[in-house]
Amino acid sequence: MVESAVAHVESDPLRAAPAALDLPAGDMDSSDLAAFALHVREQLAVMYPAELRDPAVKSHPEAVWGGRAFAHSDDPQILWMRRMAEQGWTAPHWPRVYGGGGLTPAQAQVLLGELEAGGYREPLKHWVWMLGSALLEFASEAQKHEHLPKIIRGDIRWCQGYSERGAGSDLAGLQTKCEDKGDHWLINGSKIWTSWANLADWCFCLVRTDAAKKHEGISFVLIDMTSPGVETAAISLISGDSQFCETFFTDVKIPKENLVGQVGGGWSIAKRLLQFERQEYGGLEEGAGTAGGSDGDLADIARQYSGETGQLLDGDLRARITRNKMDFQSFRLTVARLAAEAEAGGGPSAKSSIFKFAGAEFAQQRSELIVEAMGGQGLGWEPQGFTSDEVVASRGWLRSKANSIEGGSSEVSLNIIAKRVLGLPDAT
């Protein structure tokens, strides 16, 4: 049945997604969830483009983020994203009224489990977990209906305008000015470390609407990156990448309705959004890109460079690799428990800083172990004399250094843990 359905979808010249299903809602017992899992398994098999079943097929590297650049694309990754979005499964736990899946936490976990078990590519990297979650909590109904469906469909690619020169760890010291001009807001200033701002369609941004107040003078606005006066400049990193940018706003006009929440209420939104972000960064998986510089099982990678025996004879290295793999597994299970608690309790808490800190530590340890296990082959920078995986490992080791900076530095995370989790007093 599944095979014939797949053949039908793949032979369709329009390659249309299946119609959205009327899925069960509410509490489900184990038998209901088992039936739901079977239903999801069959549906995913129908929706997954045949091209993506071949691991050798490479999609456009930016397609997984969606955005205006792919509005008319027939890239198989975009097709996969659109089909999942039709079901609301790019945001399975969001209300259906905004285009989400309307699934319960248990149903959403079933869906995620089936995606992982089936080896499906991620349908969409986007701002569901970060900006979208904050909009659900703070935005007006008009803003939710305007932006959330576009996030779910991958129509818009976002960037984050938070840090500034002189306002990084002390984010509340930001100076980008936002003036009320009656029928619009006027923005002047700059942001730094805005990831992929040069490719983004929109920016969610912290701005200063009151220079006399620090935290209470900050507001949260949404900026169309095509607005006159917006410019970006890429920043080259030590790894050779340029994913970060500096973004400049010169007399940028935005509509009054692009203010989220109240004037001066941006700091509360920013803190909440950072909790979502830290929880996501804390969820780095073993073997995932920036979680260790190279995909694949750490032990398998080490064995490839262990000589003819294929055994890792260095007892110390073997022990450290084992510890890292154990830490990642424990970490993954704990993050899953935290996510379930967040679903039940209204979102992430200051505990997310624990996982942000730990995730960065484990990821950096893993990247160090990969390079060490490769020996001299772990020092590759250019293709001559090195495989592509070795070059990725070397550059990924350098890239992993940012894990303890992005999304809030490890030092900031430790301060939050000390004050808000452990209840320790300020240092005197």
C-alpha positions in Angstrom: 0.0 0.0 0.0 2.8 2.4 1.0 4.8 1.6 -2.2 1.9 2.2 -4.5 1.1 5.5 -2.8 4.7 6.6 -3.2 4.7 5.7 -6.9 1.5 7.7 -7.3 2.9 10.8 -5.7 6.2 10.6 -7.5 4.6 10.2 -10.9 2.4 13.2 -10.4 3.8 16.0 -12.7 2.7 18.6 -10.2 4.3 16.6 -7.4 1.6 17.9 -5.0 1.7 17.1 -1.3 -1.0 14.9 0.1 -4.0 16.7 1.6 -3.7 17.7 5.2 -5.2 15.0 7.4 -7.7 15.2 10.2 -5.5 13.8 12.9 -6.7 12.6 16.3 -6.2 15.1 19.2 -6.3 14.8 22.9 -4.9 12.3 25.3 -4.1 8.9 23.7 -3.2 5.6 25.3 -0.4 3.3 24.2 -2.5 1.5 21.6 -3.7 4.8 20.2 -0.2 6.1 19.9 0.9 2.9 18.2 -1.8 3.3 15.6 -0.8 6.9 15.2 2.8 5.9 14.8 1.8 3.5 12.0 -0.3 6.3 10.4 2.7 8.7 10.5 5.1 6.1 9.2 2.9 5.5 6.1 2.3 9.2 5.5 6.0 10.1 5.7 6.8 7.4 3.2 4.3 8.9 0.8 5.5 12.4 1.2 9.3 11.9 1.1 10.6 12.9 -2.4 12.3 10.0 -4.2 15.4 12.1 -4.9 16.1 12.5 -1.2 16.1 8.7 -0.7 19.5 8.7 -2.5 22.1 9.9 0.0 24.3 10.9 -2.9 21.7 13.5 -4.0 22.7 16.9 -2.8 20.1 19.6 -2.3 21.0 23.3 -2.3 22.9 23.8 1.0 20.6 26.7 1.9 17.3 25.1 0.9 16.8 23.6 4.3 16.3 27.2 5.6 13.6 28.1 3.1 13.1 31.8 2.4 12.2 34.0 -0.5 15.1 32.8 -2.6 13.3 29.4 -2.9 9.8 30.6 -3.5 9.7 29.1 -7.0 12.3 26.4 -6.5 11.8 22.7 -7.4 14.6 21.6 -5.2 13.7 18.3 -3.6 14.4 19.7 -0.1 11.9 22.4 -0.7 9.4 19.9 -2.0 9.8 17.9 1.2 9.5 21.0 3.3 6.3 22.0 1.5 4.7 18.6 2.0 5.5 18.6 5.7 4.2 22.1 6.0 0.9 21.1 4.4 0.4 18.7 7.4 1.6 21.3 9.9 4.4 18.9 10.7 7.2 21.5 10.4 5.6 22.9 13.7 3.7 19.8 14.9 2.9 21.2 18.4 1.6 24.6 17.2 -2.1 25.3 17.0 -3.8 24.5 13.7 -5.3 28.0 13.5 -1.8 29.3 12.6 -0.9 26.4 10.3 0.7 24.1 12.9 0.0 20.4 13.4 -2.1 20.7 16.5 -0.5 17.6 18.0 -0.2 16.8 21.6 3.3 16.5 23.1 3.0 12.7 22.9 1.9 12.8 19.3 4.7 15.2 18.4 7.3 12.9 20.0 5.9 10.0 17.9 6.4 12.1 14.8 9.9 13.1 15.7 10.7 9.5 16.5 9.4 8.3 13.1 11.5 11.0 11.3 14.6 9.8 13.1 13.9 6.1 12.7 13.2 6.5 9.0 16.4 8.4 8.4 14.5 11.3 6.9 16.3 14.6 6.2 15.3 17.5 8.4 12.4 19.2 6.5 13.2 22.7 7.6 15.6 24.6 9.7 13.8 27.7 10.9 12.7 29.8 13.8 9.8 27.6 15.1 11.8 26.8 18.2 13.0 30.3 18.8 11.2 33.3 17.2 8.0 31.4 16.6 7.7 30.3 20.2 8.2 33.8 21.3 5.6 35.2 18.9 3.1 32.6 20.1 3.6 34.0 23.6 3.9 37.7 23.0 2.6 38.7 19.6 -0.8 40.1 18.8 -3.3 37.9 17.0 -2.8 39.9 13.8 1.0 39.4 14.0 0.6 35.6 14.7 -1.6 35.2 11.7 0.8 37.3 9.6 4.1 35.6 10.5 3.5 32.2 12.0 2.1 30.5 8.8 5.1 31.9 6.9 7.5 30.4 9.4 5.8 27.0 9.2 5.9 27.0 5.4 9.5 28.2 5.3 8.5 31.3 3.2 10.7 33.6 5.2 14.2 33.2 6.5 15.0 35.2 9.6 18.1 36.5 11.3 18.5 37.7 14.9 19.5 41.4 15.6 20.7 41.3 19.2 24.4 41.9 19.8 26.2 45.1 19.1 29.7 46.4 19.3 30.0 47.1 23.0 26.8 45.2 23.8 27.4 41.5 23.7 27.5 39.9 27.1 25.9 43.1 28.4 23.2 43.0 25.9 21.0 45.5 27.7 23.6 48.1 26.8 22.5 48.1 23.2 22.2 51.5 21.5 20.4 50.9 18.2 17.9 53.7 18.2 14.2 53.4 17.4 12.3 56.6 17.2 8.5 57.0 17.1 7.7 59.2 14.0 4.0 59.0 14.4 3.0 56.7 11.5 6.2 54.7 11.5 9.3 53.8 13.5 12.8 55.1 12.4 15.8 52.9 13.2 19.4 53.8 13.2 22.3 51.7 14.4 24.0 48.4 13.8 24.1 44.8 15.0 27.0 42.3 14.9 27.2 38.5 14.8 23.9 38.3 12.9 24.0 34.8 11.5 23.3 34.7 7.8 21.9 38.3 7.7 23.1 38.5 4.1 20.7 35.7 3.2 17.8 36.6 5.5 14.5 38.0 4.5 13.5 39.4 7.9 15.2 40.3 11.2 13.8 40.2 14.7 15.6 43.0 16.5 16.1 44.6 19.9 16.1 48.4 19.7 16.3 51.3 22.1 13.1 53.3 22.4 14.1 55.1 25.6 17.7 56.3 26.2 16.9 57.2 29.8 16.1 53.6 30.9 18.3 50.5 30.4 16.2 47.4 30.4 12.9 49.2 30.3 14.0 51.3 27.3 14.4 48.2 25.0 11.7 47.2 22.5 11.3 44.2 20.1 10.6 44.9 16.4 10.5 43.0 13.2 12.3 44.4 10.2 12.0 43.5 6.5 15.6 43.2 5.3 14.6 44.6 1.9 13.8 47.9 3.6 15.8 50.9 2.3 18.7 51.6 4.6 19.5 48.0 5.6 23.0 46.8 4.7 25.0 43.7 5.7 28.7 42.8 5.6 30.0 39.3 6.1 32.6 38.6 8.9 35.2 36.0 8.0 35.8 33.4 10.7 39.0 31.5 11.6 37.4 28.4 10.2 37.1 30.0 6.8 33.4 30.4 7.0 31.5 33.7 6.9 28.1 32.9 8.4 28.2 35.9 10.7 27.5 39.4 9.5 27.5 43.0 10.7 24.1 44.6 9.9 23.7 48.4 9.5 20.4 50.3 9.8 20.4 53.9 8.4 17.1 55.8 8.6 15.2 52.5 8.2 11.4 53.0 8.3 9.2 50.1 9.6 5.4 50.1 10.1 4.1 50.7 13.6 2.5 47.2 13.6 6.0 45.7 13.5 6.5 46.3 17.2 5.9 43.1 19.2 4.4 43.5 22.6 4.6 46.9 24.4 7.0 49.8 23.9 9.7 49.1 26.5 8.7 45.5 26.8 11.4 44.1 24.6 13.7 42.8 27.4 11.2 40.4 28.7 10.7 39.0 25.1 14.4 38.9 24.6 15.0 36.9 27.8 12.3 34.4 26.9 13.6 34.0 23.3 17.1 33.4 24.6 15.8 30.6 26.8 14.3 29.0 23.7 17.6 29.5 21.9 19.7 28.1 24.6 17.5 25.1 24.9 18.0 24.5 21.2 21.8 25.0 21.3 21.8 22.7 24.3 20.2 20.1 22.1 23.2 19.6 19.9 23.4 15.9 18.9 26.5 13.8 18.8 27.7 13.7 15.3 25.8 16.8 14.1 27.8 19.5 12.3 28.7 22.1 14.9 28.4 19.6 17.6 31.7 18.1 16.7 33.0 19.4 13.4 32.2 16.2 11.5 29.3 13.9 11.1 29.4 10.2 12.1 30.0 8.1 15.1 33.1 9.2 17.1 34.3 5.7 17.8 33.9 4.7 14.1 35.9 7.8 13.1 38.7 6.9 15.6 38.9 3.3 14.4 39.4 4.4 10.8 42.8 5.9 11.9 43.9 3.0 14.2 46.0 1.0 11.8 45.4 -2.4 10.3 43.8 -3.9 13.3 40.9 -1.5 13.3 41.0 -1.4 17.1 41.7 1.7 19.1 44.7 0.6 21.2 45.3 3.9 22.9 43.6 3.2 26.2 43.5 6.8 27.3 42.0 8.0 24.0 39.5 5.1 24.1 38.4 6.0 27.6 37.9 9.7 26.7 35.9 8.8 23.6 33.7 6.4 25.6 33.1 9.1 28.2 32.2 11.7 25.5 29.7 9.3 23.9 28.2 8.4 27.3 27.9 12.1 28.1 26.2 12.9 24.8 23.7 10.0 25.3 22.9 11.1 28.9 22.7 14.7 27.7 20.3 13.8 24.8 17.9 11.9 27.1 18.0 14.8 29.7 17.3 17.4 27.0 14.3 15.3 25.8 13.0 15.2 29.4 13.5 19.0 29.7 11.6 19.5 26.4 8.7 17.4 27.7 8.6 19.4 31.0 8.7 22.6 29.0 5.7 21.5 26.9 3.8 20.7 30.0 4.9 23.7 32.0 4.6 26.5 29.6 8.0 26.7 28.0 11.7 26.6 28.9 13.2 27.9 32.1 16.5 29.1 33.3 17.5 25.4 33.4 18.0 25.8 29.6 21.3 27.6 30.4 22.6 24.3 32.0 22.1 22.5 28.7 23.5 25.3 26.7 26.7 25.2 28.7 26.9 21.4 28.8 26.1 21.1 25.1 28.9 23.4 24.2 31.4 21.6 26.4 30.6 18.2 25.0 30.6 19.4 21.4 34.0 21.0 21.8 35.4 17.9 23.5 34.1 15.8 20.6 35.8 18.0 18.0 39.1 17.8 19.9 38.8 14.0 20.1 38.2 13.7 16.3 41.2 15.8 15.4 43.4 13.9 18.0 42.2 10.5 16.7 43.0 11.5 13.1 46.6 12.4 14.0 48.4 14.4 11.3 45.4 13.9 9.0 43.3 15.9 11.4 45.2 19.0 10.4 43.9 19.3 6.9 43.0 22.7 5.6 43.0 22.3 1.8 42.1 19.2 -0.3 45.7 18.4 -1.3 46.7 15.3 0.8 43.5 15.2 2.8 40.0 13.8 2.4 37.0 16.0 2.4 36.0 14.5 5.9 39.5 15.4 7.2 39.2 19.0 6.0 35.7 19.2 7.5 37.0 17.9 10.8 39.8 20.4 11.0 37.6 23.4 10.1 34.8 22.1 12.2 37.2 22.0 15.2 37.8 25.7 14.8 34.1 26.3 14.2 33.2 24.5 17.4 34.9 27.2 19.4 31.9 29.4 18.7 29.6 26.9 20.5 30.6 28.5 23.9 29.9 32.0 22.5 26.8 31.9 20.3 23.4 31.9 21.9 24.9 33.4 25.1 28.5 32.7 26.2 29.3 30.0 28.6 30.3 32.6 31.2 26.8 34.2 30.9 25.2 30.7 31.2 27.2 30.0 34.4 26.0 33.3 35.9 22.4 32.5 35.1 22.8 29.0 36.6 24.3 30.4 39.7 21.7 33.0 40.3 18.4 31.6 38.9 18.9 27.8 39.3 21.1 27.5 42.4 20.0 30.7 44.1 23.5 31.9 44.9 24.0 35.5 46.0 25.9 38.0 43.8 29.6 38.2 44.4 30.6 41.0 46.7 
